[in-house]
Amino acid sequence: MSNILKIGNYEFDSRLIVGSGKYPDFKTTYDATIASGAEMITVAVRRVNITNPDEENLMDYFKDSNVKFLPNSAGCTTAEEAITLFRLTREATGIDLIKLEVIGDTAKTLYPDVLETIKACEVLAKDGFTIMAYTSDDPIMAKRLEDAGAHAIMPLASPIGSGLGIQNRYNVVFIREAVSVPVVVDAGIGTASDAAIAMELGADAVLTNTAIAQAKNPILMAEAMKNAVIAGRMAYEAGRIPKKPFATASSPIDGMIF
């Protein structure tokens, strides 16, 4: 079983990615991230400081760790906004591994505008970025994002921050079959069992933020997510038994004396 997650030219031992929002402070963000074993933390550039050295900077907390920063374009509603944001971020930090998200409905669902995401992806791919693209759970759009240059597809499990878990398990499977790049289930993960299910369905990785940050004990939940992703991946690699509508005896009956 290979534990290596490859995204573009980057390699990671952990298949869990965490977010940095909704924590009470940067110290808790750091402690939970380390407890999760994650090697990537996604950061909303418009909301969390990683570019201004004159203010409290999240990057300072991780400078002696192996955790990579994954800037995201949360808050962007057009392709042009996302493109500009990532170009400025790379100029300031040198980071070219990005999470591209363009939101179409900012009022209620926070669902992505996939057409704008594809437009941004085409430009950013030509700029040399390694792109992880947040999208709806639509296998057709997932394939179009791959064709536009995305190095990983990140379909939502359910609306951002909802904790509803995977609402359409079949589409995770369909997306996994439709693309050749890694599939990272993103948004809506509520607890460790949701992460395990995502991995059992064949996802290459899971991204979660709110489920850890707003848990009663974020550090303990981070550890639970770590173990759930590992267990789910192992179960997928092992291959589950087929479901049957009737009982099958665990012990064979051939050769019974009475």
Order of alpha helices (4+ residues) and beta strands (2+ residues): beta-beta-beta-alpha-beta-alpha-beta-alpha-beta-alpha-beta-alpha-beta-alpha-beta-alpha-beta-alpha-alpha
